[in-house]
Amino acid sequence: MRKLTSISEMQKLHFGSKIICDDGDDGFLTQVIFDPAAHGITHIGVKQRRLFGNTVYLPYDTVINATGSGITIRLKLAEVATASSSSPGGVLLDDKSTVENSASSAKGRLMLVALHPDSNQLAYLVVHDLRPGQDTLIRAEYITEISTGHIKINVPAATLNALAPYRPDSVLQREVEAALFDATPLHVDLKAISAYVLDGVLYLDGNISSSLRADIARDQAMGVSGLLEVKNNLVGDDRLASDLAMALGRDPRTRDLPMCVL
C-alpha cells in the first residue's frame, strides 16, 4: 500500500524564490523543466543576481529542500556561476505559463509547482486567476497534459467552484494568531506557543499546560479557511511530567527515590 505524502513533506517551488547555496545566496528560480511523459522534474532554471547575469540550468538532484522561504541546493556559488546556460531538453514552465481547464473556459497563470519528495513527480499546482482574483490549488490527478508554457487540466466546473482558495501565508498567519487568541482557555499558554505558517501548513511548536489544550489549539486553528495541514508539535506539561517520571523510574540512581514532578 502506497504511503500518502502530506503537504508538509512535499517540495514547493515558487517562481522568484531565492537560491540558497552552501556558501551564500545567489539568484532566484525562474523556470522548471519536466519530463512530459512522467511529469517528473529534471532541472531548474536560475537567474543570477549579478548585473547581466545569465539564466543557468541545474539538475534537480542538486536540490536539497524547496519551500516558500527559498530553495536550498548542494552547490557552492562558484559552481552555480559556471553552470550551463544551455536549456536542457524537456518541457519548460515559468510564471508566464498558462493553465487551461478543458472542462470549462477557465484559464489562469502558473504560480508554483509542488513535488512528491520520493519521485520528484508533480503533486499539485497553484494557479492564479483560474477563478477570477483567486489562487487555486490543483492536484496532479486533474492534469492531463503539460507542454512548454502550457498545462491542460480537466476539472468539472462544479468541482472547481467548490475548491477553497489558496491563500497567502501572511494572511493565514494573521488569522491563525487571531483564532488562537479568541480561545480564552489558551490565553495563559500563548507566550509559550510558536505558530508559524509556511506554504499553507501551520506548525504549532512549544509547551502548553496540558495535552487537552494542545488539542484545543489545533482544533481552533483548523477553523481557519485555506490551511492545508496542521503539524501539532505542542508538548503538554502532563505528557512532559509523565515522560520525565518514566525516565527517572528507569534510572537505577533515581528509581527507588520518591518523585514529584511539578
Secondary structure, DSSP 8 states (H G I E B T S, - for coil): ------GGGSEEEETT-EEEETTEEEEEEEEEEEETTTTEEEEEEEE--STT--EEEEEGGGEEEEETTEEEES--HHHHHTS--S--SSEEEETT-EEEETTSS-EEEEEEEEE-TTT-BEEEEEEESSSTT-EEEEEGGGEEEEETTEEEE---HHHHHHS-B---HHHHHHHHHHHHHH-GGGGGGGGGEEEEEETTEEEEEEEES-HHHHHHHHHHHHTSTT--EEEE--EEHHHHHHHHHHHHHHSTTTTTS-----
